[in-house]
Amino acid sequence: MRAMILAGGMSTRLYPLTREVPKPLVPVAGEPISGHVMRWLASHGFDEVAINIFYLAEQVEEAFGDGSRYGVKLHYLREPRLTGSAGGLKQMEGWFDGTFVVVGCDDLTTADLSALIRFHRERGALATIGLVEADEVDQYGVVILEDDGRIREFQEKPPQGTERSKLVNTGIYVFEPAIFDRIPAETFYDFGKQVFPEMLADGLPFYGMKLEGAYWRDIGTPEEYRRATADVVNGRVVIPGARATGVPIGVRVPADARIDANVRVGERVVFGTGVRIGGPTVIGDDAVLEDGAVLERSIVWNRARIGERATLRDAIVGEGYTVPDDATLVEEIVANEPIAPLSP
């Protein structure tokens, strides 16, 4: 079974974190987000996965290799220019010869993908969208269904109180190969703005299914990224392949350090004396916590250094970034910027 992970975007909503780290490699509980996506796909029988890459493509290929670590055979599509969600898929036409799945690279989920595929096939659908119910939907695409599950209408980020549904589009799609007939070649084309409205207008078999009991978050914004990380560390969701909390064997913690239970410490982390960490907090691999550093409800990426007596509260520190001695970061996001100007 074959699937595609859409990963070509620049992830500007997570700047500056993603200026030097591509979106598929954003870490959640010590593992790149797209690694979680691949393991989820593999758990439902998808053994061949394509991923389109554009920005910092070499980093993605180096990190994921052939995909075997995540239980899949990974195929790369290097896009010379961005072509949109549907345009990226179009370039894989011919690779899919049966029902297939498309998912965003930044979706953290436990959804029953097998049930979604059964629903899709039972209805003879051309396309089916996985949906979850949310209390607040003003930051999502809302889907209105008929009684039989056919999609009647979309609302894009409706202001609070104007929504006509609480069901939001997860970006998890099931398609038949005939979907490629709806996407022009060598053109920037988007599912939400073009393909899906055109399908509705033409009355094609287009369905949505509520993913009962599923956990789902799109980690593409700082707020959702923080929430997803906290959910994993606090045990609200269990992600296969992720160590949610704890200190690895081999990491020396001084006797005067204090660590809450809901803290995940990466490999080869160096602790100074008097360090205090309050959860939910994640410390990435090879990070250095200098004497007297205090971290509360924060996320520290790999190879970061937290200076002596520095204090972090609800902060995110990017890969390899150095927080100065005695600095205080409260609800801040800091990361290294590329030396050369970006030229996507």
ZAMARGU-4260 file (C-alpha; in steps of 0.2 Angstrom, whole numbers, plus 5000, padded with zeros to 4 digits):
<rodrens>
0) 5000/5000/5000 | 5006/5017/4995 | 5005/5034/5003 | 5012/5052/5001 | 5018/5064/5014
5) 5016/5082/5009 | 5032/5091/5015 | 5036/5104/5002 | 5031/5120/5012 | 5042/5133/5020
10) 5033/5132/5037 | 5034/5151/5040 | 5022/5150/5054 | 5036/5141/5065 | 5049/5154/5061
15) 5062/5157/5067 | 5063/5138/5072 | 5062/5132/5054 | 5074/5144/5046 | 5088/5131/5048
20) 5078/5116/5051 | 5065/5110/5038 | 5047/5107/5043 | 5048/5087/5042 | 5062/5087/5055
25) 5053/5098/5069 | 5055/5087/5084 | 5041/5080/5095 | 5047/5070/5110 | 5064/5067/5103
30) 5058/5061/5085 | 5055/5071/5069 | 5037/5074/5066 | 5037/5065/5050 | 5045/5050/5058
35) 5030/5049/5069 | 5019/5051/5053 | 5029/5036/5044 | 5027/5025/5059 | 5008/5028/5060
40) 5007/5024/5041 | 5017/5008/5043 | 5005/5003/5057 | 4991/5003/5045 | 5000/4993/5032
45) 5008/5007/5021 | 5025/5000/5017 | 5029/5012/5003 | 5029/5031/5006 | 5033/5046/4995
50) 5038/5063/5002 | 5040/5079/4992 | 5054/5090/4999 | 5060/5107/4994 | 5068/5118/5007
55) 5083/5111/5015 | 5080/5095/5006 | 5097/5087/5009 | 5094/5088/5028 | 5078/5078/5026
60) 5086/5064/5015 | 5100/5063/5027 | 5089/5061/5042 | 5077/5049/5035 | 5087/5039/5023
65) 5078/5025/5015 | 5064/5025/5028 | 5068/5008/5035 | 5070/5015/5053 | 5052/5020/5052
70) 5045/5004/5044 | 5043/5010/5027 | 5052/5011/5010 | 5054/5030/5007 | 5054/5038/4990
75) 5059/5056/4988 | 5052/5069/4976 | 5063/5084/4975 | 5053/5099/4969 | 5063/5112/4960
80) 5049/5125/4964 | 5034/5124/4975 | 5018/5118/4966 | 5005/5118/4980 | 4998/5103/4989
85) 4989/5096/4974 | 5003/5101/4962 | 5016/5091/4972 | 5005/5075/4972 | 5002/5077/4953
90) 5021/5074/4950 | 5018/5056/4957 | 5005/5052/4945 | 5008/5034/4939 | 5016/5029/4955
95) 4999/5025/4963 | 4989/5011/4955 | 4975/5009/4968 | 4967/5018/4983 | 4980/5028/4992
100) 4983/5041/5006 | 4990/5058/5007 | 4994/5066/5024 | 5003/5082/5030 | 5021/5081/5036
105) 5016/5090/5052 | 5001/5079/5058 | 5003/5071/5074 | 4989/5058/5076 | 4982/5041/5082
110) 4968/5041/5069 | 4962/5024/5063 | 4967/5025/5045 | 4961/5008/5041 | 4943/5013/5046
115) 4944/5028/5035 | 4949/5018/5020 | 4935/5005/5023 | 4923/5020/5024 | 4930/5027/5008
120) 4929/5010/4998 | 4911/5006/5005 | 4905/5022/4997 | 4914/5021/4981 | 4921/5038/4984
125) 4934/5047/4974 | 4940/5056/4989 | 4937/5055/5007 | 4943/5067/5021 | 4947/5062/5039
130) 4938/5074/5051 | 4940/5077/5070 | 4928/5087/5081 | 4935/5102/5089 | 4928/5115/5102
135) 4936/5130/5094 | 4937/5129/5075 | 4941/5147/5070 | 4959/5142/5065 | 4953/5127/5054
140) 4944/5122/5038 | 4927/5117/5044 | 4917/5103/5034 | 4898/5102/5033 | 4892/5084/5029
145) 4876/5077/5023 | 4868/5063/5033 | 4876/5050/5022 | 4893/5057/5025 | 4894/5067/5008
150) 4903/5083/5009 | 4890/5098/5007 | 4901/5113/5010 | 4917/5120/5017 | 4920/5135/5029
155) 4938/5141/5030 | 4942/5148/5047 | 4925/5154/5052 | 4924/5167/5066 | 4918/5161/5082
160) 4899/5159/5083 | 4897/5158/5064 | 4903/5140/5061 | 4890/5128/5054 | 4900/5113/5060
165) 4913/5107/5073 | 4921/5095/5061 | 4938/5101/5055 | 4948/5095/5040 | 4964/5085/5047
170) 4973/5085/5030 | 4972/5066/5030 | 4965/5061/5013 | 4960/5045/5004 | 4960/5046/4985
175) 4957/5035/4970 | 4970/5037/4956 | 4956/5046/4946 | 4960/5061/4957 | 4974/5065/4945
180) 4962/5070/4932 | 4957/5084/4942 | 4974/5092/4944 | 4983/5100/4929 | 5001/5097/4926
185) 5015/5109/4929 | 5004/5121/4938 | 5003/5128/4956 | 4987/5119/4962 | 4979/5117/4979
190) 4967/5105/4987 | 4958/5117/4998 | 4957/5131/4986 | 4954/5122/4969 | 4953/5104/4969
195) 4940/5101/4983 | 4928/5116/4978 | 4928/5110/4960 | 4924/5092/4965 | 4909/5099/4975
200) 4903/5110/4961 | 4904/5094/4949 | 4894/5083/4961 | 4908/5070/4962 | 4908/5056/4976
205) 4917/5066/4989 | 4915/5061/5008 | 4920/5065/5025 | 4922/5053/5040 | 4923/5058/5058
210) 4938/5049/5066 | 4930/5043/5082 | 4942/5044/5097 | 4957/5050/5087 | 4970/5061/5093
215) 4976/5074/5080 | 4986/5090/5080 | 4993/5100/5066 | 5010/5106/5074 | 5012/5120/5061
220) 5010/5134/5073 | 5019/5138/5089 | 5003/5136/5100 | 4999/5119/5093 | 5017/5113/5093
225) 5017/5117/5112 | 5001/5108/5115 | 5006/5093/5105 | 5022/5092/5115 | 5014/5094/5132
230) 5001/5081/5127 | 5014/5068/5124 | 5025/5072/5139 | 5009/5073/5150 | 5003/5056/5144
235) 4987/5062/5136 | 4992/5053/5120 | 5004/5039/5117 | 5014/5039/5101 | 5022/5023/5096
240) 5041/5025/5095 | 5042/5040/5106 | 5049/5040/5124 | 5038/5052/5132 | 5048/5056/5148
245) 5063/5051/5158 | 5082/5052/5158 | 5092/5040/5147 | 5105/5028/5155 | 5122/5037/5153
250) 5116/5055/5157 | 5123/5060/5173 | 5111/5071/5184 | 5120/5080/5199 | 5113/5076/5216
255) 5107/5094/5218 | 5097/5095/5202 | 5079/5094/5202 | 5068/5086/5188 | 5049/5084/5188
260) 5041/5068/5182 | 5034/5075/5166 | 5051/5079/5158 | 5060/5071/5144 | 5079/5072/5143
265) 5088/5067/5127 | 5103/5057/5124 | 5120/5064/5130 | 5113/5079/5138 | 5126/5088/5150
270) 5119/5094/5167 | 5127/5108/5177 | 5125/5109/5196 | 5109/5116/5203 | 5098/5114/5187
275) 5080/5114/5190 | 5067/5108/5176 | 5048/5108/5178 | 5037/5099/5166 | 5030/5097/5154
280) 5048/5100/5146 | 5058/5092/5133 | 5077/5093/5132 | 5084/5088/5115 | 5100/5077/5112
285) 5117/5084/5116 | 5110/5099/5124 | 5120/5108/5138 | 5112/5115/5154 | 5124/5126/5163
290) 5125/5128/5182 | 5109/5135/5189 | 5099/5135/5174 | 5080/5134/5177 | 5068/5127/5164
295) 5049/5127/5166 | 5036/5121/5152 | 5049/5123/5139 | 5056/5114/5123 | 5074/5114/5120
300) 5080/5107/5103 | 5096/5097/5100 | 5113/5104/5103 | 5106/5120/5112 | 5115/5127/5126
305) 5107/5135/5141 | 5118/5148/5150 | 5122/5149/5168 | 5107/5155/5179 | 5097/5157/5163
310) 5078/5155/5166 | 5066/5148/5153 | 5047/5148/5155 | 5035/5143/5141 | 5050/5145/5129
315) 5056/5136/5114 | 5074/5136/5110 | 5080/5131/5092 | 5093/5119/5087 | 5111/5123/5092
320) 5105/5140/5099 | 5115/5147/5114 | 5105/5156/5128 | 5116/5168/5136 | 5121/5167/5155
325) 5108/5176/5166 | 5095/5178/5152 | 5076/5176/5155 | 5065/5170/5141 | 5046/5170/5145
330) 5035/5164/5131 | 5049/5167/5118 | 5055/5157/5103 | 5073/5159/5099 | 5083/5151/5085
335) 5098/5153/5074 | 5096/5162/5058 | 5104/5157/5041 | 5120/5166/5038 | 5116/5168/5019
340) 5100/5175/5014 | 5086/5163/5010 | 5082/5159/4992 | 5068/5147/4991
</rodrens>
